[in-house]
Amino acid sequence: MQKTCEKCGRILEEGEVCNCDKVVTQNTVSSANNFGTDILEVILGIFVKPVSIFKKYVQVKNFNLAWIFIGITSLIMGLFVIAVVKEMYSAIFPATYSFFTEVIEIPYFKFFAYGLLFGAINYILLAALIYLIAGVLLKADIDFKKAFVLVAVTSSIMAITLALSALLVFVSGALMFVVLLLGSLYYLLCLYEGLKQTVQLNANRYAHVLTGSLVACFAIIYLIIKALS
């Protein structure tokens, strides 16, 4: 009677020990290394050669990588909110901040969670709206996964912007605002260019798709915040 591996089902020769566990481990390590290389290439390349990055990475096969980008950016958003809240309280109570924090516990984790959730919902919702407007209404060749990868890859700009802004909060509020403004503008410009590289549409429609998606996204988020407050 032939012996088979209990884990992968491969037929084994007499006395042979299956190495499927080792292969799986090697593949897992290789995938992790590839993700790390891809993340680094996107973060560096999006500021130097954004068009090349869009052409290489905005593909459905990078859907899992897109979730990592959304997770990183959302995490940094939460940390940025904490930095802003901390600096805001210290500015309001400059002389008594230490005493104030001993008497009243500031819910930093709550602020962090709000920032993280806001970031995640914002990008997922924006991707869904781009798909609905471009893919469903205008019949363009784009599905939700591709729209999600586009938004996720572009979000790497905001990850760097928010990280720098979180540090600059404690240095200069004016400088932080400038970095945040410039980073946000560059993010929007790259999102527009990424849309052009990803979706085949009438040249007049790209601005309509992006503007409609952003306005609808902000409106929905505003309604969500208002309902929760």
C-alpha positions in Angstrom: 0.0 0.0 0.0 1.4 3.4 -1.0 2.2 5.8 1.7 1.1 9.4 1.4 2.0 12.6 3.3 -0.8 13.4 5.8 -0.4 17.1 5.2 0.0 17.6 1.4 -1.2 14.2 0.1 2.0 13.6 -2.0 2.8 9.9 -2.6 6.0 9.0 -0.8 8.6 6.3 -1.6 9.4 3.8 1.1 11.2 5.5 3.9 10.9 8.9 2.4 10.0 11.9 4.6 8.0 14.7 3.0 9.5 18.2 3.1 6.3 20.1 2.5 6.6 21.9 5.8 10.1 23.2 4.8 8.8 24.3 1.4 5.9 26.2 2.9 8.2 27.9 5.4 10.6 28.9 2.6 7.8 30.2 0.5 6.4 32.2 3.4 9.8 33.8 4.1 10.2 34.5 0.4 6.8 36.2 0.2 7.5 38.3 3.2 10.9 39.4 1.7 9.1 40.3 -1.6 6.5 42.4 0.2 9.2 44.3 2.0 11.1 45.0 -1.2 7.9 46.1 -2.9 6.9 48.4 -0.1 10.3 50.0 -0.1 10.3 50.4 -3.9 6.8 52.0 -3.9 7.6 54.4 -1.0 10.8 55.6 -2.7 9.5 55.5 -6.2 6.2 57.3 -5.8 8.1 60.5 -5.2 10.6 60.1 -8.0 8.9 58.1 -10.8 5.2 57.8 -9.9 4.1 56.8 -13.4 6.5 53.9 -13.5 5.2 52.8 -10.0 1.6 52.9 -11.2 2.3 50.9 -14.3 4.2 48.3 -12.3 2.1 47.9 -9.1 -1.5 48.9 -9.9 -2.6 45.4 -10.8 -5.1 43.1 -9.3 -2.3 40.6 -8.3 -1.1 43.2 -5.8 -4.4 43.2 -3.9 -2.8 41.7 -0.8 0.1 44.2 -0.9 -2.6 47.0 -1.1 -4.0 45.9 2.3 -0.5 46.3 3.8 -0.3 49.9 2.5 -3.7 50.7 3.8 -2.8 49.2 7.2 0.5 51.2 7.4 -1.1 54.5 6.4 -4.1 54.0 8.7 -1.7 53.2 11.6 0.3 56.3 11.0 -2.9 58.3 10.8 -3.8 57.1 14.3 -0.4 58.1 15.6 -0.7 61.5 13.9 -4.0 62.1 15.7 -2.4 61.2 19.0 0.5 63.7 18.3 -2.0 66.5 17.4 -4.2 65.8 20.5 -1.1 65.8 22.8 0.2 69.0 21.5 -3.2 70.6 21.6 -3.7 69.8 25.3 -0.1 71.0 26.1 -0.8 74.3 24.2 -4.1 74.9 26.1 -2.6 74.1 29.5 1.1 75.1 29.0 1.8 75.6 32.7 -0.3 72.9 34.2 -0.2 70.1 31.5 1.6 67.6 33.8 -0.9 68.3 36.6 -3.8 68.2 34.2 -2.9 64.8 32.8 -2.5 63.4 36.3 -6.0 64.6 37.2 -7.8 63.8 33.9 -6.9 60.8 31.9 -6.7 61.7 28.2 -8.1 58.9 26.1 -5.2 58.5 23.7 -6.2 55.0 22.6 -9.6 56.2 21.7 -8.1 59.0 19.6 -5.7 56.5 18.0 -8.6 54.2 17.2 -10.6 57.0 15.6 -7.7 58.0 13.5 -6.9 54.5 12.4 -10.6 53.7 11.5 -10.9 57.1 9.7 -7.9 56.3 7.5 -9.0 52.7 6.7 -12.6 53.7 6.0 -11.6 56.7 3.9 -9.4 54.7 1.5 -11.7 51.7 1.2 -14.6 54.0 0.5 -12.7 56.1 -2.0 -11.7 52.9 -3.9 -15.4 51.8 -3.9 -16.6 55.1 -5.2 -13.9 55.2 -8.0 -15.1 51.8 -9.0 -18.8 52.7 -9.0 -18.3 55.9 -11.0 -15.6 54.8 -13.4 -16.4 51.1 -13.6 -20.2 50.9 -13.2 -21.5 54.2 -14.4 -18.9 55.0 -17.2 -18.3 51.3 -18.1 -14.5 51.6 -17.8 -12.3 48.5 -17.5 -11.7 48.7 -13.7 -13.0 46.6 -10.8 -13.0 47.2 -7.1 -9.7 45.4 -6.5 -7.9 47.4 -9.1 -9.3 50.7 -7.8 -8.3 49.6 -4.3 -4.7 48.9 -5.3 -4.6 52.3 -7.0 -5.8 54.1 -3.9 -3.5 52.0 -1.6 -0.3 52.6 -3.7 -1.1 56.3 -3.7 -1.7 56.3 0.0 2.0 55.7 0.6 2.4 59.4 -0.1 0.1 60.2 2.8 1.9 57.7 5.0 5.2 59.6 4.6 3.3 63.0 4.9 1.5 62.0 8.1 4.7 60.6 9.6 6.6 63.8 9.0 3.7 65.9 10.2 3.4 63.9 13.4 7.0 64.7 14.2 6.7 68.4 13.1 3.7 68.9 15.4 6.2 69.2 18.3 8.6 71.5 16.4 6.4 74.0 14.5 2.7 74.0 13.8 3.2 76.2 10.8 5.8 73.9 9.2 3.6 70.9 10.0 0.7 72.5 8.2 2.9 73.3 5.1 4.1 69.7 4.9 0.6 68.3 5.4 -0.8 70.7 2.7 2.0 69.9 0.1 1.8 66.2 0.8 -2.0 66.2 0.4 -1.7 68.1 -2.9 0.9 65.8 -4.2 -1.3 62.8 -3.2 -4.3 64.2 -5.2 -2.1 64.9 -8.2 -0.7 61.4 -8.2 -4.1 59.9 -7.7 -5.3 61.7 -10.8 -2.3 60.6 -12.7 -2.7 57.0 -11.5 -6.3 57.1 -12.6 -5.2 58.1 -16.1 -2.6 55.3 -16.2 -5.0 52.7 -14.9 -8.3 53.4 -16.6 -9.1 54.1 -20.2 -11.7 56.9 -20.3 -12.6 59.9 -22.3 -10.0 62.6 -21.5 -12.7 64.8 -20.0 -13.9 62.2 -17.6 -10.9 61.7 -15.3 -11.4 64.9 -13.4 -15.1 64.1 -13.1 -14.4 60.6 -11.7 -11.8 61.8 -9.2 -13.8 64.9 -8.1 -17.1 63.0 -7.8 -15.4 60.2 -5.8 -13.6 62.6 -3.4 -16.7 64.8 -2.8 -18.9 61.7 -2.2 -16.3 60.2 0.1 -15.9 63.3 2.3 -19.7 63.7 2.4 -20.3 60.1 3.6 -17.5 60.3 6.2 -18.9 63.6 7.4 -22.4 61.9 7.8 -20.8 59.0 9.6 -18.9 61.3 12.1 -22.0 63.4 12.6 -24.1 60.3 13.4 -21.5 59.0 15.9 -21.1 62.3 17.6 
